[in-house]
Amino acid sequence: MREVLLVPHTGRTSNLESAAVAARQLQDAGIAVRLMSGPNEDAIKGHPVLSQFPLFGHVEAATAGVELVLVLGGDGTFLRAADLAHSADLPVLGINLGHIGFLAEWEADSMEEAIARVIAKDYRVEDRMTLKVVIRDEDRNVLARGWALNEVSVENLNRRGVLDATLEVDSRPVSSFGCDGVLISTPTGSTAYAFSAGGPVLWPELDAILVVPNNAHALFAKPLVVSPHSRVAVESHNAPAVAIMDGFRTCDLPPGARVEVLRGDRPVRWVRLDNLPFTDRLVRKFRLPVDGWRGPAA
């Protein structure tokens, strides 16, 4: 039997009702549904429809035997679901129930059509680049390993001071500076935290790694776009710091720690339902003014 893991954002009643509609539509088509609970498990357990389906936490067993991960929510919900989809090498589809929802493929008003496409297997899958993260202590011993779809943010824990950091690319130092942190991003993540910190938007078809110093006190503190084959490292010197991957996976860094970032071995398998260019998504999500556009010559 076909089975789908449904990952809803449970913070609003309207989201729960959308999840119930999605679950029923899949079930009526003969597709089994299981749910991932999220932080508000009681909301699902108390729902008259959703409580009927198997409920899993953020564990590997949630993806065992399923063919697709379906996310109903915003970017935060998508990133948590992508963590499981990435580990299981499963395609993931996002339907935006939040605000901007840049990671979602379609919007809430098209949800039932999107699910019909899932039922008919009428979709394609494209690979999105990820980052592999290795964290070492002052003696270069490995403290932790991780990954990111959007970005790795190396941040100062002491907000009353700055993080003294050295940026390295391809085993050579680039610059040392005091800063709030350093962001290392994929093209997918270039519209997220890195964009807010002053970085450029990278089209997702581009293979590259984006490096954005965050509020750096230096003459040379501009964003860098480096090769996808480069190894980027950030060394902290004076104080404890933290590495945050996709906004929710964290690792504490002792003074002298080193965060090494390179292209991930496994991409995220991203479900696409249309062939619209990224330009259209950018204009729609950011509500960019395009009045007066006349287009290219015929």
N, C-alpha and C positions, 0 to 999 in steps of 0.2 A: 504493500500500500504506500502511495505517495504521502509524504508528511512535510509540513512546513513549521518552522519555529517562528512564532509571532512575538515581536518585541514591542509592546506599546509603552508610551509615556503615560504614567498613571496619575499625573499631578492634577488633571482636570477631569470633571465628569464627562465632558464632551469627548475627550480622548478615549475614555472607557467605552462609550457608546460606539465610537468609530471602530474600535477594536472588536466589539461584539458583532458589528455588521460584517467586518472582514472575516472573522472566524466562522460565522454562519455561511457566508458565501463560499468559502473554501470547503467547509464540511458538506454543503449541499452538492458540491461537485465531486464528492468522494475522496477528498484529500484530508487526512488526519491533521489535527492542529495541536501543537503544544505551545505553552506560553512561558516567557521569561519574566520573572516577577518584578525585578527592579526594586527601588527603595521603598515603594508603597505596596507591599505584598497584600496587606489587609484589604485594599481597594479591590483587588482581583478576587480574593476569597469571598468577599461579600457581594460580588456582582452576580445577578441571577443567571446570566449567560456564561460569562468568562470562568466562573467557578466550576463549570462542568469539564473543563479541559485540564490535562496534566500540567502541573506547574513546576518549573525548574528555577533554581537560582543561577548565578553567573558561574556555571561549572561546565566542564567539558561534556558531561552527560547530556546537557541540553541540546547539543547538536548531533548526537549519535543517530545516524540513520535518516536525517532530514535532507531534503534536496535543496532548500533555499531558506535564507533568513530574511524575514519581512519586518521592516521597522516602521512603526507609526509614531512619529514624534519629530523633534528637532535635531540639531546637530549633535548635542550631547548624548541623546539616546542612540543615534546612529553610531557614534564612535564606540560606545560600550558594546553594542551589538556586533560591530565590525571586529572587536577584539575576539569574540567567539568564532565568527565566520572565518577570520584569518587563521586561527589555530586549526580549524577543521577543513580549511581550503574549500569553503562553500561560497557560492554567490550570495550577495546581499543587496537588497532593494529597499530604498527609503522613500516613504510617503510623508511629506511635510505636514505636520500638525502644529508646528511652532511658528516662529516669526520669519526670519530670513530663510533658514533651512537650506543652506547652500549645498549640503551634502545629499539632500533628498533628490530623487529623480523626478517625481511628480508631486502635485499639490493635493490637498484634501478633497477638493471638488472633483478630482479625477480618480479617486481611490478605487471605486468599484470597477472602472474600466481597467485600471492597472492590475487588479486582482484577476480579472477575466483573462488578461494577457498571461499572467502567471499560470492560471489553470490550463490554458491552451499551449503553454510553453512557447509563447510568441514573444520572445525577447532575445537579446544578445548579451554577451558578457565581455567586458573589456577589463584589462588589467590596469590597476592604479599602483604606481610606485610607492614603496614603503621605505622606512629607515630602520636600520639595525643599530642598536645602541649598546655599547660596552662601557661600563663605569669601573674605574680603577682608583685605588687609594694612592697615597703619596709614594709608596714603594712599588707601584704598578701592579699590585695584586688585584685580581678581578673581584669587585664587590657585588656586581649585579649585571644582568643582561636584560634587554628589553627591546621594544620596537615601537614604531609610530606610523600612523597613516597621515596625520596632519603635521605635527611638529614635536620637537624636543625643546623644552625651554629650561635653560640653566639659570636659576634665579638666586638672588641673595636672600638668606633667611632673616637677616637683620635689616629691617626697613629704615633704621636710623642712620645707616651708612651705605656705602656702595660695595659692590663686588669687584675686587681686583682680579681681573681675568686676562689670560693670554689666548688669543685665537690662533689656531694652527690649521693649515691646509696642506695636505700631501706631505706631512712630516716636516714642514718648515714653518717657522713662526711668521705671522702676518702683522700682528699689532697687539700691544698690551694697553689696557685702559680700565678705568673705573666705570661701572655701569650698574643698571638694575638687573641686567641679565643678558643672555645671548640666545636667540631663537634660531634653530636649524630646522628647515621646513622642506617638505615636498612641494611639487607644483599644486597638488590638491589642497595642501594646507596654506598656500600663499594667499588665499582669500579670508583666512581666519586671523589668528593672533598676529602672525607676521605682517599682515596687511595693516592691522591697527597700530603696529609699531613702526610703520613707515616703509614697509617693504613693497616691492612691485607685485602685480598680479602675473602669475605664470600660467600659460595655457596648459591644461592637464596632459596634452599630447607630448609636451616637452619633457625630455629626460634631463633633469638637472637637480641640484641641491641649492637651496636658498639659505643664506646666512644673514641674519639681521641683528646687529647690536641694538639693545634696548636701552634708550636714554644713556648712551655712552658719553663720557667726558673725554673727548679726544677729537683731534682734527680729522683723523681718518677713521670714520665710524659709519661709513655708508654701507648699504646692503651689498652683498656679493652673490653672484650666481656662478656656481662652480660646476665642474663636470660631475655627472652621475657616478663616475668611477673614482672620484676623489674621496679621501678620508679627511673629515673635518673633526677637529678636537678643540675642546675648551678646557683650559686648566684654571682652577680657582686657587687663590694664594692665601688670603688673609683670614678667612672666616668660613664657618659652615654655610653650605648652600644646599640647594635641592634641584634635582632633575625631574621635570614633569613631562610625561609623555601623553599626548592627546588630552591633556587637561585633567586626567584622573589616575594614571599610573605614576607613582612617585618613588623616588629613591633619595634618601638623605645623603649629602656629600660632606665628608669631613674636610677640614682645611688641607689644601694640597691635592685634592682629588682631581681626576681627569675624566672627561666625558668624551668618548670617541664615537663618531657617527659616520656610517657609510650606507650605501644602498642596501636595502633589505633583500634577503634571498627569496622571499615569497611575496608576491603582490597581493593586494586585495582584489577579489573578483567582483567587479562592479556591474550590476545589472542595468542595462540601458533599454528603454522602451521606445525611444525615438532617435532620429538622426539629426536633430537640431544642433547647430554649432554652439560651441562654448560661448561665443560672443552674445548670442541671444539669452543664454542663462545669466550672463554677467549683467546685461542691461535690465533684465526682468527682476533679478534678485536685489540689485542695488537701486532699482528705479531710476536709471540714468536718463537724462533728457536727450532725446534723439529727434526732436522736432526740427523740421527743415531739411532732413536728410533726403537727398534726391537719388542716391544710388549710382552704381557704375553705368557706363554707357551700354546700350543694348548690343 
